[in-house]
Amino acid sequence: MKNHIIFSLVFTLISCNTTIKKQALKNLEQPIGTLEIVAEMDINPGNVAVSNEGRIFSSIHPIRAKKLQLVEITSKNTYVPFPNKQIQSTAETKSDDKLDAPLGILFDNQNRLWVVDAGLNIGKTRLFAYNIDTKKELFHFDIPKELAPNTSFVQDVAVDEKNGFAYLADFGNPGIIVVDINNNNFRKIIDLPSMQAEDIDMVIDNKVQYFMGNPARIGLNPITLSADRETLYFGAMSGTKWYHLPTQPIRSGKEDSEITKLISVLGKKPISDGVATDDVANHYFTNIQNNSIDILSKTGILSTLKKDKLLDWPDNVRIYKDWLYIAVNQLHKSPAFTGEKDISEAPFRILRLKYR
């Protein structure tokens, strides 16, 4: 009996080790451009973010949000409210104590989950950070109304954990809101030539897109940082240029007039809702007109990395190891764009794309 137990344990260990090795080999064998479904949801993802351990979180887009605003994905078809159910607001329970309309989320290099709440219903833009293990709130910043009035829509964020700064993109009143995390100070840098929408049509499925009854012209939205946190990248959603700006003058408190002179075009971009920048300065755009993820290489060449019908309005993209995680939400099929009924079809998806 004793020998039988030992044999069973050894066999189990060998089997488990073999399974792990097979999975590792499978991951290595998957070519660049492999697209996989991570989650299929009955609710509408806004942005996706992945922790150091591979835990997956998603904001729920306020265009279709009902009773949840922020969730952790627990399997292909399940999710749980984060940090808890009590903080998830409903139409009847909007307040400063609850999540209202979060969109932009990301993990910094300290594994803190940052969340931008656009405050569309409570009228107050807020920035939070959470410890995902304890589910405790680490930071809470109320963005001053003079920087983000009710007509603002602040939805994307880049965080410099090294120097203690966060950069928020406002497309409602185009400008970059700068949060000094350590000193609780705020400022807004405005440069309309680079931050407002270009006068170009957004065309999806051969149809010019309208937003809230007008031809879609959406300003400053995607925003990222270089790996060393010394360069800020940004552009308008309805824009064809990707800009960059050194962050040191911002951190040292230079005047806006000095800072805006340093903005320059890095390269071309598609009409895009989200962007991720890798550690060697390649930029990955969600091309919402082309059902694709495009790459602007560090050498300045813009090309399509992956085109697929599953990329049905890819909203944002985040990097985790050799994969790009993408929230897909069919936003152009919502009443805000159609002007009438919602013509989207569940499930809404989170995908991942092998990019290296």
Buried (B, 14 or more C-beta within 10 A) or exposed (E): EEEEEEEEEEEEEEEEEEEEEEEEEEEEEEEEEBBEEBBEBEBBBBBBBBBEEEBBBBBBBBBBBEEBBBBBBEEEEEBEBBBEEEBBBEEEEBEEEBBBBBBBBBBBEEBBBBBBBBBBBBEBBBBBBBBBEEEEEEBEBBBBEEBBEEEBBBBBBBBBBEBEBBBBBBBBBBBBBBBBBEEEEBBBBBBEEBBBBBEBBBBBEEEEBBBEEEBBBBBBBBBBBBEEBBBBBBBBBBBBBBBBBBBEBBBEEBEBEEBBEBBEEBBBBBBBBBBBBBEEBBBBBBBBBBBBBBBBEBEEEBEBBBBBEBBBBBBBBBBBEBBBBBBBBBBBBBBBBBEEEBEBEEBBBBBBBBBE
